[in-house]
Amino acid sequence: MKVEIWSDYGCPFCYIGEKKLTLALEKTGMTAAVEIVFNSFELDPNAKKRYDENINQLLAKKYGMSIEQAIAANANVINAAKEVGLAFNFDKLQPTNTFDAHRLSHYAKDQGKQKAYTEAVMKGYFTEGLNISDFDVLTVIAADVGLDRAEALRILESSAYEKEVRQDEANARSRQINGVPYFLFNGKEAISGAQPVGTFVAVIEGLK
């Protein structure tokens, strides 16, 4: 079985959804029988690499809500993550641009390390409070999952894999994918959003 996932590293529900897929694969005994491919999708291609505001302030500004409402909304996300065993630390979270992290994911894919890299970047961002647009941060993550750190830095300092990121995003548009996470099973069955684990199980069982 092949599962394509369009996701963004700055998307909390992408991390939650990917964990729910992992749990569903474990429940159905399909963990070793699935090929998972992560496709790039930027929720905000114009995001800056650094912000003076924290995530609560940015959320309040974006949606025209109070800081209290933003804190409550983020608390709901933190609780949703906790339900599937993920620890989100929004107090340390550093909102940033994800384009370079996406570029490096294509290098990881070429080396057979994309899933490990993707999960390490998401954990770094949501749990450890790392700036995942920082080249030092990204190359350390790359090395931690078994990639060549010097080669990762060379890629980041060049325009390598820009076309691959843009192609993934073009493919999303052609499929009318406007939000992430988006899961495509064997090119035909789709799940949009971080649906319940049972929803993933039902789709997987139907394709076994």
C-alpha positions as CSV (number, residue, x, y, z in Angstrom):
1,M,0.0,0.0,0.0
2,K,1.2,3.5,-0.8
3,V,0.2,6.5,1.2
4,E,0.9,10.0,0.0
5,I,0.7,12.8,2.6
6,W,0.6,16.5,1.7
7,S,1.6,18.3,4.9
8,D,3.4,21.3,6.2
9,Y,6.0,21.3,9.1
10,G,4.2,24.3,10.7
11,C,0.8,22.6,10.8
12,P,0.0,21.0,14.1
13,F,-2.8,18.8,12.7
14,C,-0.4,17.4,10.1
15,Y,1.8,16.0,13.0
16,I,-1.4,14.8,14.8
17,G,-2.8,13.3,11.6
18,E,0.5,11.5,10.8
19,K,0.5,10.0,14.3
20,K,-3.1,8.8,13.8
21,L,-2.1,7.1,10.5
22,T,0.8,5.4,12.4
23,L,-1.6,4.2,15.1
24,A,-4.0,2.9,12.4
25,L,-1.2,1.1,10.6
26,E,-0.3,-0.6,13.8
27,K,-3.9,-1.6,14.5
28,T,-4.3,-3.1,11.1
29,G,-0.9,-4.8,11.1
30,M,0.2,-2.9,8.0
31,T,3.1,-0.9,9.3
32,A,5.7,-3.0,7.4
33,A,3.6,-3.2,4.3
34,V,3.1,0.5,3.5
35,E,5.2,3.0,1.6
36,I,4.7,6.5,2.9
37,V,5.6,9.5,0.8
38,F,5.5,13.1,2.2
39,N,4.6,15.8,-0.3
40,S,5.4,19.4,0.3
41,F,2.6,22.0,1.0
42,E,3.2,25.4,2.5
43,L,0.4,26.9,4.4
44,D,2.0,30.3,4.3
45,P,4.7,30.6,1.6
46,N,5.2,34.2,2.6
47,A,6.0,33.4,6.2
48,K,9.0,35.1,7.7
49,K,12.0,33.2,9.2
50,R,11.6,35.0,12.5
51,Y,8.8,36.8,14.3
52,D,8.8,39.1,17.2
53,E,5.3,37.9,18.2
54,N,4.6,34.5,19.8
55,I,2.2,31.9,18.3
56,N,-0.8,33.2,20.4
57,Q,-0.2,36.8,19.2
58,L,0.1,35.7,15.6
59,L,-3.0,33.6,15.8
60,A,-5.0,36.4,17.4
61,K,-3.8,38.8,14.7
62,K,-4.6,36.4,11.8
63,Y,-8.1,35.6,12.9
64,G,-9.1,38.8,14.6
65,M,-9.5,37.2,18.0
66,S,-8.4,38.1,21.5
67,I,-5.2,36.7,23.0
68,E,-7.4,34.8,25.5
69,Q,-9.3,33.2,22.6
70,A,-6.0,32.3,20.8
71,I,-4.6,30.7,24.0
72,A,-7.8,28.7,24.4
73,A,-7.7,27.6,20.7
74,N,-4.1,26.5,21.1
75,A,-4.9,24.7,24.3
76,N,-7.4,22.6,22.3
77,V,-4.7,21.7,19.8
78,I,-2.3,20.8,22.6
79,N,-4.9,18.5,24.1
80,A,-5.6,16.9,20.7
81,A,-1.9,16.1,20.4
82,K,-1.7,14.7,23.9
83,E,-4.6,12.3,23.1
84,V,-2.3,10.5,20.5
85,G,0.8,10.7,22.7
86,L,2.4,13.9,21.3
87,A,3.7,16.6,23.6
88,F,3.3,20.1,22.1
89,N,5.1,23.0,23.8
90,F,3.6,26.2,22.4
91,D,5.4,28.3,25.0
92,K,8.7,27.6,23.2
93,L,7.3,27.3,19.6
94,Q,9.1,29.5,17.0
95,P,6.8,30.3,14.0
96,T,8.9,30.4,10.8
97,N,9.1,29.7,7.1
98,T,9.1,26.0,6.2
99,F,10.3,26.1,2.6
100,D,13.9,25.1,3.3
101,A,12.7,22.3,5.6
102,H,10.6,21.1,2.6
103,R,13.6,21.2,0.3
104,L,15.7,19.1,2.6
105,S,12.8,16.6,2.9
106,H,13.3,15.7,-0.8
107,Y,17.0,15.0,-0.1
108,A,15.9,12.8,2.8
109,K,13.4,11.1,0.4
110,D,16.2,10.3,-2.1
111,Q,18.2,8.7,0.8
112,G,15.3,6.6,2.1
113,K,15.1,8.7,5.3
114,Q,12.1,10.9,4.6
115,K,9.7,9.6,7.3
116,A,12.4,9.8,10.0
117,Y,13.4,13.3,8.9
118,T,9.8,14.5,8.7
119,E,9.0,13.3,12.2
120,A,12.2,14.7,13.6
121,V,11.5,18.1,12.1
122,M,7.9,18.1,13.5
123,K,9.1,17.1,16.9
124,G,11.8,19.7,16.8
125,Y,9.3,22.4,16.0
126,F,6.3,21.5,18.1
127,T,8.0,19.8,21.1
128,E,11.5,21.2,21.3
129,G,10.9,24.8,20.2
130,L,13.5,24.7,17.4
131,N,13.6,27.2,14.6
132,I,13.2,24.9,11.6
133,S,14.3,27.4,9.1
134,D,17.7,27.7,10.7
135,F,20.3,25.9,8.6
136,D,22.3,24.7,11.7
137,V,19.1,23.3,13.2
138,L,18.1,21.5,9.9
139,T,21.5,20.0,9.4
140,V,21.7,18.7,12.9
141,I,18.3,17.0,12.4
142,A,19.5,15.7,9.1
143,A,22.6,14.1,10.7
144,D,20.5,12.7,13.6
145,V,18.4,10.7,11.2
146,G,21.5,9.4,9.3
147,L,21.9,12.0,6.5
148,D,25.2,13.6,5.6
149,R,25.3,16.9,7.4
150,A,27.8,18.5,5.0
151,E,25.6,17.5,2.0
152,A,22.5,18.8,3.7
153,L,24.2,22.2,4.2
154,R,25.3,22.3,0.6
155,I,21.7,21.7,-0.4
156,L,20.3,24.4,1.9
157,E,22.9,26.9,0.7
158,S,21.9,26.2,-3.0
159,S,18.6,26.2,-4.8
160,A,18.5,22.4,-4.8
161,Y,15.1,20.7,-4.7
162,E,13.2,24.0,-5.2
163,K,11.5,22.5,-8.3
164,E,10.5,19.4,-6.4
165,V,8.7,21.4,-3.7
166,R,6.9,23.5,-6.3
167,Q,5.9,20.4,-8.2
168,D,4.4,18.9,-5.0
169,E,2.4,22.1,-4.5
170,A,1.3,22.1,-8.1
171,N,0.1,18.5,-7.8
172,A,-1.9,19.6,-4.7
173,R,-3.6,22.4,-6.7
174,S,-4.4,20.0,-9.5
175,R,-6.1,17.7,-7.0
176,Q,-7.9,20.7,-5.5
177,I,-6.1,20.1,-2.2
178,N,-6.6,23.4,-0.3
179,G,-5.7,22.3,3.2
180,V,-3.5,19.8,5.0
181,P,-3.0,17.2,6.1
182,Y,-4.3,15.3,3.1
183,F,-3.8,11.5,2.8
184,L,-4.1,9.7,-0.5
185,F,-4.2,5.9,-0.3
186,N,-3.1,3.9,-3.4
187,G,-4.0,7.0,-5.5
188,K,-7.7,6.6,-5.0
189,E,-9.0,6.8,-1.4
190,A,-8.5,10.1,0.4
191,I,-8.7,11.4,3.9
192,S,-8.6,15.2,4.5
193,G,-7.6,16.4,8.0
194,A,-6.6,14.7,11.2
195,Q,-9.6,12.4,11.3
196,P,-10.2,9.8,14.1
197,V,-7.9,6.7,14.0
198,G,-11.0,4.6,13.2
199,T,-11.4,6.5,9.9
200,F,-7.9,5.6,8.9
201,V,-8.4,2.0,10.0
202,A,-11.6,1.7,7.8
203,V,-9.8,3.0,4.7
204,I,-6.8,0.8,5.3
205,E,-8.9,-2.3,5.9
206,G,-10.9,-1.5,2.7
207,L,-7.7,-1.6,0.6
208,K,-5.9,-4.6,2.2
